[in-house]
């Protein structure tokens, strides 16, 4: 697999790079669109064409180094994926690096969030996504994507942003006071919801971001494209402020189901990953 952003030499160095991109090509036949197992590769391929100067912040985060890890393989069960991802992300955090995990479906998020939550008690997990993923079991698996937030909520306080769909167990297992529905965000013309989000997060944060948080007109290449999602700049606005206010320990970006006839969603995902690294570098690494 290629290096993220087509970087070479010293700027991909394992020891010196501040950012570690971890591809996790995993999905199952239970997913409506199982193409998510090609999502990480598609994001990295699209990243080859990124302009590395960020027009918003006027910074170039690649100068802090981005190492692209080998993809995780032998991903033959939901439970094994959770364990392998947790172990690898824990290694990255132990080296004081910033993990950027590229999935794969939301099962990947369970392992990544678990690694971050095991590092400190003072942490909030912020989920961006269309589905609140609070099922206890789905089609025989307790660790399917539909169950991801049910497990993560047991590890740390959970803030959910952009929700448009709740499963059978969703309302019963959720904290609705920390759930920000996309519908309410759309009609909140004074953006009061932003301050409510910021009040709910703690000193440390882990971010899990399913690309279906975006409206299908912006991001059609996801497994279940729920209508009514966030716009791209709305997402960037809240992401930037979370990075500014808290120590974001890592992020996973999951849910891309590549479509060979439309590469725009792949490029959006690559740009989003690069933007998250940019915010981290500015507010934590003095870029």
C-alpha positions in Angstrom: 0.0 0.0 0.0 1.2 3.5 -0.8 2.2 6.1 1.8 -0.5 8.6 2.8 -0.2 11.8 0.8 2.6 10.3 -1.4 5.1 11.3 1.2 8.6 9.9 1.1 11.9 9.7 3.0 12.3 11.4 6.4 8.7 12.6 6.4 7.4 9.0 6.7 10.0 7.9 9.3 8.6 5.5 11.9 10.5 7.1 14.8 10.1 10.7 13.9 6.6 11.0 12.4 4.0 12.5 14.7 1.1 10.9 12.8 0.5 7.2 12.2 -2.1 6.2 9.6 -3.3 2.7 10.2 -5.4 1.0 7.4 -7.9 -1.6 8.6 -9.6 -3.2 5.6 -12.6 -4.9 7.2 -16.2 -5.4 6.5 -18.6 -8.4 6.6 -21.3 -9.8 4.5 -23.8 -8.6 7.1 -23.0 -5.0 5.9 -25.5 -3.8 3.3 -22.6 -2.7 1.2 -19.5 -4.7 2.2 -17.2 -2.6 0.0 -16.0 -0.8 3.2 -13.1 -3.4 3.3 -11.7 -1.3 0.4 -12.2 2.0 2.1 -8.8 2.5 3.6 -7.0 1.7 0.3 -9.2 4.1 -1.6 -8.6 6.9 0.9 -4.8 6.4 0.7 -4.9 6.2 -3.1 -6.9 9.5 -3.2 -4.5 11.1 -0.8 -1.8 10.8 -3.5 -3.5 13.8 -5.2 -3.9 16.1 -2.1 -2.5 19.6 -2.2 -0.5 19.6 1.0 -0.9 23.3 1.8 -4.0 23.8 3.9 -5.9 26.9 2.7 -7.9 27.3 5.9 -5.0 27.3 8.4 -2.2 28.1 6.0 -0.1 25.3 7.4 1.5 22.1 6.0 1.0 19.3 8.5 3.1 16.8 6.4 6.2 18.6 7.8 5.4 16.9 11.2 5.7 13.5 9.5 3.0 11.0 8.6 3.9 7.3 8.8 1.7 4.9 7.0 1.5 1.5 8.7 1.1 -1.8 7.0 -2.6 -2.8 6.8 -3.9 -5.2 9.4 -4.7 -8.6 8.0 -6.2 -11.9 9.1 -9.4 -10.0 10.0 -11.8 -12.9 10.0 -14.1 -12.1 12.9 -15.5 -9.0 14.6 -13.9 -10.0 17.9 -10.5 -10.5 16.4 -10.7 -7.1 14.6 -11.4 -5.4 17.9 -8.5 -7.0 19.6 -6.0 -6.4 16.8 -7.0 -2.8 16.4 -6.8 -2.2 20.1 -3.4 -3.7 20.4 -2.0 -1.7 17.4 -3.5 1.6 18.5 -2.2 1.0 22.0 1.3 0.6 20.5 1.0 3.9 18.6 -0.2 5.7 21.7 2.6 4.3 23.8 5.0 5.9 21.3 3.3 9.2 21.9 2.1 9.3 18.3 -1.4 10.4 17.0 -3.3 7.4 15.4 -5.4 8.0 12.3 -7.3 4.7 11.8 -8.8 4.2 8.4 -11.6 1.6 8.2 -13.4 -0.6 7.4 -16.7 -0.6 9.1 -17.5 0.7 12.6 -16.4 -2.5 14.3 -12.9 -1.1 13.7 -13.9 1.8 16.0 -14.5 -0.4 19.0 -10.9 -1.5 19.2 -9.5 2.0 18.4 -11.6 3.7 21.1 -10.8 1.0 23.6 -7.1 1.7 23.2 -7.6 5.4 23.8 -9.9 4.9 26.8 -7.5 2.5 28.5 -4.9 5.3 28.6 -6.8 7.7 30.9 -10.0 7.9 32.9 -10.6 11.5 31.9 -11.8 11.0 28.4 -14.9 11.5 26.3 -15.6 9.6 23.0 -17.2 11.8 20.4 -19.0 9.9 17.7 -19.9 11.4 14.3 -22.4 9.3 12.5 -25.9 8.7 11.1 -26.7 5.7 13.3 -26.4 5.6 17.1 -25.2 1.9 16.9 -26.6 0.9 20.3 -27.8 -2.6 19.5 -26.7 -5.3 22.0 -26.5 -7.9 19.3 -26.9 -7.9 15.5 -27.2 -11.1 13.4 -25.4 -13.1 16.0 -22.5 -10.8 16.7 -22.1 -8.6 19.7 -19.4 -6.6 18.0 -21.0 -5.8 14.7 -21.0 -2.1 13.6 -24.6 -1.8 14.8 -23.3 -2.6 18.4 -20.2 -0.4 18.3 -21.4 2.5 20.5 -23.0 0.2 23.0 -19.5 -1.1 23.8 -17.8 2.2 23.6 -20.4 3.8 26.0 -19.3 1.3 28.6 -15.7 2.6 28.4 -16.3 6.4 28.6 -18.9 9.2 28.4 -20.2 9.3 24.8 -21.3 12.3 22.8 -23.1 11.5 19.5 -23.4 14.0 16.7 -25.3 13.9 13.4 -27.6 11.0 14.4 -30.6 10.3 12.0 -31.4 6.7 12.8 -31.8 4.6 16.0 -32.1 0.9 16.2 -34.4 -1.2 18.3 -32.2 -0.9 21.4 -31.2 2.6 20.6 -33.3 4.9 22.8 -33.1 2.5 25.8 -29.3 2.3 25.7 -28.6 6.0 24.8 -28.1 9.2 26.8 -30.4 11.4 24.7 -29.0 14.5 26.5 -25.7 13.9 24.7 -27.1 13.0 21.4 -27.3 15.7 18.8 -29.7 14.8 16.0 -28.9 16.1 12.5 -32.5 17.4 12.2 -32.1 19.6 15.3 -28.7 20.8 14.1 -30.2 21.8 10.8 -33.0 23.9 12.4 -30.7 25.4 15.1 -30.0 28.7 13.2 -28.2 30.2 16.2 -25.9 27.1 16.5 -26.6 26.7 20.2 -25.9 23.0 19.8 -22.2 23.7 19.4 -21.8 25.1 22.9 -23.8 22.1 24.2 -21.3 19.8 22.6 -18.3 21.7 23.9 -19.8 21.7 27.4 -20.2 17.9 27.2 -16.6 17.0 26.4 -13.7 16.6 28.8 -10.0 17.3 28.8 -9.2 14.3 26.7 -11.2 13.2 23.6 -11.2 10.3 21.2 -13.1 10.8 17.9 -14.8 8.1 15.9 -16.2 9.4 12.6 -18.3 7.4 10.3 -18.5 9.2 6.9 -22.3 8.6 6.9 -22.5 11.6 9.3 -22.4 13.7 6.1 -25.4 14.1 3.9 -25.6 11.6 1.0 -25.4 14.5 -1.5 -21.9 15.2 -0.1 -20.9 11.6 0.8 -22.9 9.0 -1.2 -20.3 6.2 -0.9 -21.4 4.7 2.4 -23.2 1.5 3.4 -26.4 3.1 4.5 -26.8 6.7 3.1 -29.3 8.2 5.5 -30.8 11.4 4.3 -30.4 14.7 6.1 -26.8 14.6 7.3 -24.2 17.3 8.0 -22.5 19.5 5.4 -18.8 19.3 5.1 -17.9 22.7 6.5 -20.3 22.2 9.5 -18.3 19.1 10.3 -15.0 20.9 10.0 -16.2 23.7 12.2 -17.0 21.4 15.1 -14.0 19.2 14.6 -11.6 22.2 14.7 -13.1 23.5 17.9 -12.9 20.1 19.6 -9.2 19.9 18.7 -8.8 23.4 20.1 -10.5 22.8 23.4 -9.4 19.3 24.2 -6.4 16.9 23.8 -7.7 14.7 21.0 -5.9 11.4 21.5 -6.8 9.8 18.1 -9.4 9.5 15.4 -10.8 6.7 13.3 -12.5 7.5 9.9 -14.7 4.6 8.8 -17.6 3.7 6.5 -16.3 4.6 3.0 -17.6 2.1 0.4 -15.7 3.1 -2.7 -17.5 3.5 -6.0 -15.3 3.2 -9.0 -17.5 5.6 -11.0 -17.2 8.5 -8.4 -13.9 9.2 -6.7 -15.0 12.4 -5.1 -16.1 10.7 -1.8 -12.7 9.0 -1.6 -10.9 12.3 -2.0 -13.2 14.0 0.6 -12.3 11.3 3.1 -8.6 11.8 2.4 -8.9 15.5 2.8 -10.8 15.1 6.0 -8.1 12.9 7.5 -5.5 15.4 6.5 -7.6 18.2 8.0 -7.9 16.4 11.3 -4.1 15.9 11.4 -3.7 19.6 10.6 -5.9 20.6 13.6 -4.0 18.3 15.9 -0.7 19.7 14.8 -1.7 23.3 15.3 -3.2 22.8 18.8 -0.8 20.1 20.2 2.4 20.2 18.2 2.9 23.9 17.6 2.6 23.8 13.8 
